[in-house]
Amino acid sequence: MDRFSQGVATVSSFLLGAMALVVAYEVGSRYFFGRPTIWAWDVNVQLMMAMIMLGIADVYRRDMHIRVDVFTSRLSERARAWLDVLYAPLLLFIAVIILWTGWEYFYKAFLRGQRASTLLAPPLWPIKFLLPLCGALLAVQVVVKFLRDLRVALGKARA
C-alpha cells in the first residue's frame, strides 16, 4: 500500500507541473497575443483538486500532515506511536465519511450530467469521483499505518 500511495502522489506531483504549463500558456496567450483562453481556469481548478486529493494518503503515510510538534517531539517513539494508534480511529471515521459522502456527491453529478458553470463547461463528475477514490485510499492507508504504529507501540518494531 505504501508504494501505491507513493505512486499516486507522484501522479499528483506531475499535475503541479501541468498546472504550471497551463498557467504559462494562459499568460503568454493573454499578454503576448491578446487572446486569452476559455479553458485555462477550468483546467487549472480541476488539476488543483486532483493534485490535492491524490496526495492526501501519501501525506499521511509520511507523517507530513499538520500537527503541533511542540508536544509530541518530546515524547518517546513508543509514546508517539500510542498517540497515533489512538488518533487512527478518528481519522478512519473521517476517511469513511469522505468516501461515503464523496460517492453520493459524485453519483449525483454523474446522473445529472452536471457541468461547470463556465464557458468551457467541463463535466464535473470526473473530478468529483476523486473524493470517494481518495477517501478509500486514505482509509486503507490509515489501517496500514495503524497496524505499523501498533507494532511500535507494543514494542515489537521500531518506527
VEXDREN-2710 file (C-alpha; in Angstrom, 1 decimal):
% VEXDREN-2710
k/r/px/py/pz
1/MET/0.0/0.0/0.0
2/ASP/2.9/2.4/0.8
3/ARG/4.2/2.1/-2.8
4/PHE/0.8/2.6/-4.2
5/SER/0.2/5.7/-2.1
6/GLN/3.7/7.0/-3.2
7/GLY/2.8/6.3/-6.9
8/VAL/-0.5/8.2/-6.6
9/ALA/1.4/11.1/-5.0
10/THR/3.9/11.0/-7.9
11/VAL/1.0/11.4/-10.3
12/SER/-0.1/14.3/-8.1
13/SER/3.2/16.0/-8.4
14/PHE/3.1/15.8/-12.2
15/LEU/-0.2/17.6/-12.1
16/LEU/1.5/20.5/-10.4
17/GLY/3.8/20.7/-13.5
18/ALA/0.8/20.5/-15.8
19/MET/-0.8/23.4/-13.8
20/ALA/2.4/25.5/-14.3
21/LEU/2.3/24.8/-18.1
22/VAL/-1.4/25.7/-18.3
23/VAL/-0.8/29.0/-16.5
24/ALA/2.3/29.8/-18.6
25/TYR/0.3/29.2/-21.7
26/GLU/-2.6/31.3/-20.5
27/VAL/-0.3/34.2/-19.5
28/GLY/1.5/34.1/-22.9
29/SER/-1.7/33.8/-24.8
30/ARG/-3.3/36.6/-22.9
31/TYR/-0.5/39.2/-22.6
32/PHE/1.7/38.5/-25.7
33/PHE/-1.0/37.6/-28.2
34/GLY/-4.1/39.3/-26.7
35/ARG/-6.1/36.0/-27.0
36/PRO/-7.0/34.6/-23.6
37/THR/-8.2/31.0/-23.4
38/ILE/-11.7/30.0/-22.3
39/TRP/-10.3/26.7/-20.8
40/ALA/-7.3/27.6/-18.6
41/TRP/-9.3/28.4/-15.5
42/ASP/-11.4/25.2/-15.6
43/VAL/-8.4/23.0/-16.3
44/ASN/-6.4/24.5/-13.5
45/VAL/-9.2/24.2/-11.0
46/GLN/-9.6/20.5/-11.8
47/LEU/-5.9/19.9/-11.8
48/MET/-5.5/21.6/-8.4
49/MET/-8.3/19.5/-6.9
50/ALA/-6.9/16.3/-8.4
51/MET/-3.4/17.2/-7.1
52/ILE/-4.7/17.8/-3.5
53/MET/-6.9/14.7/-3.4
54/LEU/-4.3/12.4/-4.9
55/GLY/-1.6/13.5/-2.4
56/ILE/-3.6/13.0/0.8
57/ALA/-2.9/9.3/1.5
58/ASP/0.9/9.8/0.9
59/VAL/1.0/12.9/3.1
60/TYR/-0.5/10.8/5.9
61/ARG/1.8/7.9/5.2
62/ARG/4.9/10.1/5.5
63/ASP/3.6/11.9/8.6
64/MET/3.8/15.2/6.8
65/HIS/0.3/16.4/7.8
66/ILE/-0.1/19.5/10.1
67/ARG/0.2/18.8/13.8
68/VAL/1.6/20.5/16.8
69/ASP/5.1/19.0/17.2
70/VAL/5.9/21.2/20.3
71/PHE/4.4/18.5/22.5
72/THR/4.9/15.3/20.5
73/SER/8.5/15.9/19.7
74/ARG/9.4/15.5/23.4
75/LEU/7.7/12.1/23.6
76/SER/9.4/8.8/23.1
77/GLU/9.0/6.8/19.8
78/ARG/6.6/4.4/21.6
79/ALA/4.5/7.2/23.1
80/ARG/4.1/8.9/19.8
81/ALA/3.1/5.6/18.3
82/TRP/0.4/5.2/21.0
83/LEU/-0.9/8.7/20.2
84/ASP/-1.1/7.7/16.5
85/VAL/-2.9/4.5/17.5
86/LEU/-5.4/6.4/19.5
87/TYR/-5.9/9.0/16.7
88/ALA/-6.3/6.5/13.9
89/PRO/-10.0/5.5/14.6
90/LEU/-11.0/9.2/14.3
91/LEU/-9.1/9.6/11.1
92/LEU/-10.5/6.4/9.7
93/PHE/-14.0/7.7/10.6
94/ILE/-13.2/10.9/8.7
95/ALA/-11.9/9.0/5.7
96/VAL/-15.0/6.8/5.6
97/ILE/-17.2/10.0/5.7
98/ILE/-15.2/11.4/2.8
99/LEU/-15.7/8.1/0.9
100/TRP/-19.4/7.9/1.7
101/THR/-20.4/11.5/1.1
102/GLY/-17.9/11.8/-1.8
103/TRP/-19.6/8.9/-3.5
104/GLU/-23.0/10.5/-3.2
105/TYR/-21.7/13.8/-4.4
106/PHE/-20.0/12.1/-7.5
107/TYR/-23.0/9.9/-8.2
108/LYS/-25.5/12.8/-8.3
109/ALA/-23.2/14.8/-10.6
110/PHE/-22.8/11.7/-12.9
111/LEU/-26.5/11.0/-13.1
112/ARG/-27.4/14.7/-13.7
113/GLY/-24.6/15.2/-16.2
114/GLN/-23.5/18.2/-14.1
115/ARG/-21.2/20.6/-15.7
116/ALA/-19.2/23.6/-14.5
117/SER/-20.9/27.0/-15.0
118/THR/-18.2/28.4/-17.1
119/LEU/-17.7/28.9/-20.9
120/LEU/-15.9/25.6/-21.3
121/ALA/-18.4/23.8/-19.0
122/PRO/-16.5/20.6/-18.5
123/PRO/-18.3/17.7/-16.8
124/LEU/-17.8/17.7/-13.1
125/TRP/-18.2/14.0/-12.3
126/PRO/-14.6/13.0/-13.1
127/ILE/-13.2/15.4/-10.6
128/LYS/-15.9/14.6/-8.1
129/PHE/-15.0/10.9/-8.4
130/LEU/-11.7/11.7/-6.8
131/LEU/-13.4/12.3/-3.5
132/PRO/-14.6/8.7/-2.9
133/LEU/-11.5/7.3/-4.5
134/CYS/-9.1/9.3/-2.3
135/GLY/-11.3/8.7/0.7
136/ALA/-10.8/5.0/0.1
137/LEU/-7.1/5.4/-0.4
138/LEU/-6.8/7.3/2.8
139/ALA/-8.9/4.8/4.8
140/VAL/-6.6/1.9/3.6
141/GLN/-3.5/3.9/4.4
142/VAL/-4.9/4.7/7.9
143/VAL/-5.4/1.0/8.6
144/VAL/-1.8/0.2/7.3
145/LYS/-0.3/2.9/9.4
146/PHE/-2.4/1.9/12.4
147/LEU/-1.0/-1.6/12.3
148/ARG/2.5/-0.3/11.9
149/ASP/2.1/2.1/14.8
150/LEU/0.5/-0.6/17.0
151/ARG/3.6/-2.8/16.5
152/VAL/5.8/0.1/17.5
153/ALA/3.6/1.0/20.5
154/LEU/3.7/-2.6/21.7
155/GLY/7.5/-2.6/21.4
156/LYS/7.6/-5.2/18.6
157/ALA/9.1/-2.9/16.0
158/ARG/10.9/0.4/15.6
159/ALA/9.3/3.3/13.7
END
